[in-house]
Amino acid sequence: MHFNINSQHHELEVDSRTSLLDLVREQLHLFGTKKGCNQGACGACTMLVDGQRINSCLALAVQYQGREITTIEGIGTPQALADIQAAFVEHDGFQCGYCTPGQICSAVGMANEAKRGLPSNVTPDLAAETIDLDHDELRERMSGNLCRCGAYNGIIDAVREALLPEVQAHAGKVKEPA
């Protein structure tokens, strides 16, 4: 099977029952993405597929052949952190770090959703011209990713700093929080 992971092409033999998470960790030895609950509830395994966030523990690898898969290793490097990674460090958006790769992938996916004008469960007016990415809106959009250490305030501050300007530059449907 053919996979495109972090802009690298891989031809692999894969059992049709293998999750995308297990493929990345066990066959490609990319250990940044974590296996938490293995039930799709914690978000530690969040990856991006064609820019959209998914719980890779629930995704069968065979479903994602030929699509652009991005793990935390594809977002930045230790030598050249992506803006969102640097913001997590600056705002103490991690403590033990276990959830951080999934949080960062989720934040990037959330920004892509906001750029497209997709509402969340707390967006007050679904027909509004703009989405106010205020504190509550950002918390809701990141709510699929749990942090046992409770670094949520730092995570939201990091997301706001790193991704809001980018989202605003690409979409007239998003306004800066008050």
C-alpha atoms as a printed R data frame, in Angstrom:
    type eleno elety resid chain resno       x      y      z
1   ATOM     1    CA   MET     A     1   0.000  0.000  0.000
2   ATOM     2    CA   HIS     A     2   1.089  3.552 -0.689
3   ATOM     3    CA   PHE     A     3   1.131  6.168  2.092
4   ATOM     4    CA   ASN     A     4   2.190  9.813  2.043
5   ATOM     5    CA   ILE     A     5   3.226 10.659  5.609
6   ATOM     6    CA   ASN     A     6   4.875 13.979  6.448
7   ATOM     7    CA   SER     A     7   5.495 14.563  2.728
8   ATOM     8    CA   GLN     A     8   7.415 11.297  2.412
9   ATOM     9    CA   HIS     A     9   6.172  8.419  0.293
10  ATOM    10    CA   HIS     A    10   6.074  4.928  1.796
11  ATOM    11    CA   GLU     A    11   5.237  1.595  0.181
12  ATOM    12    CA   LEU     A    12   4.267 -0.783  2.978
13  ATOM    13    CA   GLU     A    13   2.628 -4.125  3.491
14  ATOM    14    CA   VAL     A    14  -0.169 -3.532  5.974
15  ATOM    15    CA   ASP     A    15  -2.719 -5.843  7.526
16  ATOM    16    CA   SER     A    16  -6.156 -4.387  6.721
17  ATOM    17    CA   ARG     A    17  -6.961 -4.323 10.467
18  ATOM    18    CA   THR     A    18  -4.021 -2.048 11.364
19  ATOM    19    CA   SER     A    19  -4.884  1.374 12.710
20  ATOM    20    CA   LEU     A    20  -3.198  4.423 11.257
21  ATOM    21    CA   LEU     A    21  -1.688  5.066 14.692
22  ATOM    22    CA   ASP     A    22  -0.127  1.592 14.840
23  ATOM    23    CA   LEU     A    23   1.150  1.889 11.269
24  ATOM    24    CA   VAL     A    24   2.937  5.154 12.044
25  ATOM    25    CA   ARG     A    25   4.338  4.033 15.387
26  ATOM    26    CA   GLU     A    26   5.150  0.376 14.718
27  ATOM    27    CA   GLN     A    27   6.186  0.352 11.067
28  ATOM    28    CA   LEU     A    28   7.564  3.856 10.530
29  ATOM    29    CA   HIS     A    29   8.890  4.352 14.077
30  ATOM    30    CA   LEU     A    30   7.396  7.822 14.381
31  ATOM    31    CA   PHE     A    31   6.733  7.877 18.099
32  ATOM    32    CA   GLY     A    32   5.603 11.486 18.521
33  ATOM    33    CA   THR     A    33   1.928 10.623 18.189
34  ATOM    34    CA   LYS     A    34   0.830  8.898 21.371
35  ATOM    35    CA   LYS     A    35  -1.548  6.054 22.093
36  ATOM    36    CA   GLY     A    36  -3.685  7.141 25.031
37  ATOM    37    CA   CYS     A    37  -7.093  5.582 25.521
38  ATOM    38    CA   ASN     A    38  -7.135  3.736 22.153
39  ATOM    39    CA   GLN     A    39 -10.881  4.484 22.041
40  ATOM    40    CA   GLY     A    40 -10.980  7.936 20.426
41  ATOM    41    CA   ALA     A    41 -11.798  9.764 23.650
42  ATOM    42    CA   CYS     A    42  -8.553 11.497 24.672
43  ATOM    43    CA   GLY     A    43  -7.128 12.979 21.451
44  ATOM    44    CA   ALA     A    44  -3.520 11.966 22.191
45  ATOM    45    CA   CYS     A    45  -3.425 10.221 18.802
46  ATOM    46    CA   THR     A    46  -4.638 13.212 16.773
47  ATOM    47    CA   MET     A    47  -3.102 13.443 13.299
48  ATOM    48    CA   LEU     A    48  -4.020 15.458 10.240
49  ATOM    49    CA   VAL     A    49  -5.286 13.898  7.033
50  ATOM    50    CA   ASP     A    50  -5.512 16.380  4.173
51  ATOM    51    CA   GLY     A    51  -5.426 19.097  6.838
52  ATOM    52    CA   GLN     A    52  -8.328 17.677  8.849
53  ATOM    53    CA   ARG     A    53  -7.833 16.271 12.323
54  ATOM    54    CA   ILE     A    54  -8.649 12.649 13.044
55  ATOM    55    CA   ASN     A    55  -8.259 10.220 15.937
56  ATOM    56    CA   SER     A    56  -5.736  7.881 14.360
57  ATOM    57    CA   CYS     A    57  -6.389  5.105 16.883
58  ATOM    58    CA   LEU     A    58  -9.847  4.645 15.336
59  ATOM    59    CA   ALA     A    59  -8.765  5.021 11.705
60  ATOM    60    CA   LEU     A    60  -7.860  1.997  9.640
61  ATOM    61    CA   ALA     A    61  -4.639  2.721  7.760
62  ATOM    62    CA   VAL     A    62  -6.049  1.280  4.517
63  ATOM    63    CA   GLN     A    63  -8.629  4.086  4.446
64  ATOM    64    CA   TYR     A    64  -5.898  6.697  4.101
65  ATOM    65    CA   GLN     A    65  -3.795  5.366  1.248
66  ATOM    66    CA   GLY     A    66  -2.630  8.128 -1.045
67  ATOM    67    CA   ARG     A    67  -3.841 10.936  1.224
68  ATOM    68    CA   GLU     A    68  -1.597 13.519  2.887
69  ATOM    69    CA   ILE     A    69  -1.051 12.383  6.478
70  ATOM    70    CA   THR     A    70   0.713 14.699  8.921
71  ATOM    71    CA   THR     A    71   1.967 13.658 12.326
72  ATOM    72    CA   ILE     A    72   3.633 15.920 14.873
73  ATOM    73    CA   GLU     A    73   6.964 15.108 13.201
74  ATOM    74    CA   GLY     A    74   5.654 16.814 10.056
75  ATOM    75    CA   ILE     A    75   4.713 20.058 11.808
76  ATOM    76    CA   GLY     A    76   8.160 21.209 12.917
77  ATOM    77    CA   THR     A    77  11.551 20.000 14.031
78  ATOM    78    CA   PRO     A    78  13.529 20.520 17.234
79  ATOM    79    CA   GLN     A    79  15.817 22.842 15.251
80  ATOM    80    CA   ALA     A    80  12.963 24.743 13.558
81  ATOM    81    CA   LEU     A    81   9.808 24.759 15.677
82  ATOM    82    CA   ALA     A    82   6.552 25.694 14.024
83  ATOM    83    CA   ASP     A    83   4.913 28.817 15.458
84  ATOM    84    CA   ILE     A    84   2.369 26.716 17.352
85  ATOM    85    CA   GLN     A    85   5.113 24.594 18.914
86  ATOM    86    CA   ALA     A    86   7.067 27.667 20.014
87  ATOM    87    CA   ALA     A    87   3.878 29.155 21.472
88  ATOM    88    CA   PHE     A    88   3.255 25.964 23.490
89  ATOM    89    CA   VAL     A    89   6.729 26.359 24.986
90  ATOM    90    CA   GLU     A    90   6.314 30.092 25.625
91  ATOM    91    CA   HIS     A    91   2.883 29.752 27.266
92  ATOM    92    CA   ASP     A    92   3.634 26.538 29.172
93  ATOM    93    CA   GLY     A    93   0.979 24.741 27.139
94  ATOM    94    CA   PHE     A    94   2.409 21.394 28.163
95  ATOM    95    CA   GLN     A    95   3.565 19.856 31.367
96  ATOM    96    CA   CYS     A    96   4.298 16.163 31.066
97  ATOM    97    CA   GLY     A    97   4.104 16.518 27.268
98  ATOM    98    CA   TYR     A    98   2.158 13.317 26.602
99  ATOM    99    CA   CYS     A    99  -0.871 15.054 25.095
100 ATOM   100    CA   THR     A   100   1.126 17.836 23.428
101 ATOM   101    CA   PRO     A   101   1.599 16.244 19.970
102 ATOM   102    CA   GLY     A   102  -2.132 15.574 19.698
103 ATOM   103    CA   GLN     A   103  -2.964 19.034 21.054
104 ATOM   104    CA   ILE     A   104  -0.719 20.678 18.459
105 ATOM   105    CA   CYS     A   105  -2.095 18.616 15.564
106 ATOM   106    CA   SER     A   106  -5.610 19.350 16.790
107 ATOM   107    CA   ALA     A   107  -4.871 23.084 16.974
108 ATOM   108    CA   VAL     A   108  -3.610 23.099 13.383
109 ATOM   109    CA   GLY     A   109  -6.718 21.185 12.258
110 ATOM   110    CA   MET     A   110  -8.954 23.547 14.263
111 ATOM   111    CA   ALA     A   111  -7.353 26.543 12.549
112 ATOM   112    CA   ASN     A   112  -8.061 24.946  9.165
113 ATOM   113    CA   GLU     A   113 -11.715 24.474 10.174
114 ATOM   114    CA   ALA     A   114 -12.003 28.096 11.308
115 ATOM   115    CA   LYS     A   115 -10.441 29.317  8.045
116 ATOM   116    CA   ARG     A   116 -13.219 27.497  6.204
117 ATOM   117    CA   GLY     A   117 -15.834 29.165  8.431
118 ATOM   118    CA   LEU     A   118 -16.995 25.945 10.097
119 ATOM   119    CA   PRO     A   119 -18.932 26.600 13.321
120 ATOM   120    CA   SER     A   120 -18.466 24.734 16.598
121 ATOM   121    CA   ASN     A   121 -21.064 23.598 19.126
122 ATOM   122    CA   VAL     A   122 -20.888 26.971 20.887
123 ATOM   123    CA   THR     A   123 -20.918 29.247 17.838
124 ATOM   124    CA   PRO     A   124 -23.972 31.388 18.679
125 ATOM   125    CA   ASP     A   125 -25.101 32.294 15.157
126 ATOM   126    CA   LEU     A   126 -24.554 29.706 12.446
127 ATOM   127    CA   ALA     A   127 -25.450 32.215  9.735
128 ATOM   128    CA   ALA     A   128 -23.157 34.972 11.033
129 ATOM   129    CA   GLU     A   129 -20.623 36.531  8.703
130 ATOM   130    CA   THR     A   130 -17.886 36.137 11.326
131 ATOM   131    CA   ILE     A   131 -16.946 33.602 13.982
132 ATOM   132    CA   ASP     A   132 -15.651 35.152 17.195
133 ATOM   133    CA   LEU     A   133 -12.766 32.927 18.284
134 ATOM   134    CA   ASP     A   134 -13.046 33.967 21.901
135 ATOM   135    CA   HIS     A   135 -11.893 31.952 24.907
136 ATOM   136    CA   ASP     A   136 -15.035 29.767 25.023
137 ATOM   137    CA   GLU     A   137 -14.997 29.134 21.276
138 ATOM   138    CA   LEU     A   138 -11.350 28.044 21.346
139 ATOM   139    CA   ARG     A   139 -11.913 25.814 24.392
140 ATOM   140    CA   GLU     A   140 -14.844 24.117 22.672
141 ATOM   141    CA   ARG     A   141 -12.898 23.595 19.472
142 ATOM   142    CA   MET     A   142 -10.026 22.008 21.430
143 ATOM   143    CA   SER     A   143 -12.272 19.989 23.769
144 ATOM   144    CA   GLY     A   144 -11.589 16.670 22.033
145 ATOM   145    CA   ASN     A   145  -8.059 16.708 23.417
146 ATOM   146    CA   LEU     A   146  -7.617 15.955 27.102
147 ATOM   147    CA   CYS     A   147  -4.692 17.022 29.279
148 ATOM   148    CA   ARG     A   148  -4.268 15.183 32.568
149 ATOM   149    CA   CYS     A   149  -1.889 17.884 33.810
150 ATOM   150    CA   GLY     A   150  -4.474 20.638 33.347
151 ATOM   151    CA   ALA     A   151  -2.428 22.911 31.074
152 ATOM   152    CA   TYR     A   152  -5.582 24.128 29.314
153 ATOM   153    CA   ASN     A   153  -5.043 27.858 29.911
154 ATOM   154    CA   GLY     A   154  -1.542 27.675 28.452
155 ATOM   155    CA   ILE     A   155  -2.822 25.644 25.515
156 ATOM   156    CA   ILE     A   156  -5.549 28.181 24.701
157 ATOM   157    CA   ASP     A   157  -3.071 31.073 25.062
158 ATOM   158    CA   ALA     A   158  -0.641 29.283 22.708
159 ATOM   159    CA   VAL     A   159  -3.362 28.579 20.144
160 ATOM   160    CA   ARG     A   160  -4.591 32.165 20.298
161 ATOM   161    CA   GLU     A   161  -1.092 33.607 19.841
162 ATOM   162    CA   ALA     A   162   0.168 31.266 17.146
163 ATOM   163    CA   LEU     A   163  -2.860 30.516 15.023
164 ATOM   164    CA   LEU     A   164  -5.348 33.385 15.277
165 ATOM   165    CA   PRO     A   165  -3.365 35.765 13.040
166 ATOM   166    CA   GLU     A   166  -3.033 33.020 10.411
167 ATOM   167    CA   VAL     A   167  -6.736 32.197 10.576
168 ATOM   168    CA   GLN     A   168  -7.705 35.853 10.296
169 ATOM   169    CA   ALA     A   169  -5.462 36.356  7.282
170 ATOM   170    CA   HIS     A   170  -7.223 33.566  5.365
171 ATOM   171    CA   ALA     A   171 -10.871 34.015  6.272
172 ATOM   172    CA   GLY     A   172 -13.208 36.957  6.454
173 ATOM   173    CA   LYS     A   173 -15.464 34.799  8.591
174 ATOM   174    CA   VAL     A   174 -13.271 34.991 11.692
175 ATOM   175    CA   LYS     A   175 -12.769 37.938 13.992
176 ATOM   176    CA   GLU     A   176 -10.273 38.440 16.770
177 ATOM   177    CA   PRO     A   177 -11.563 37.880 20.290
178 ATOM   178    CA   ALA     A   178 -12.283 40.936 22.413
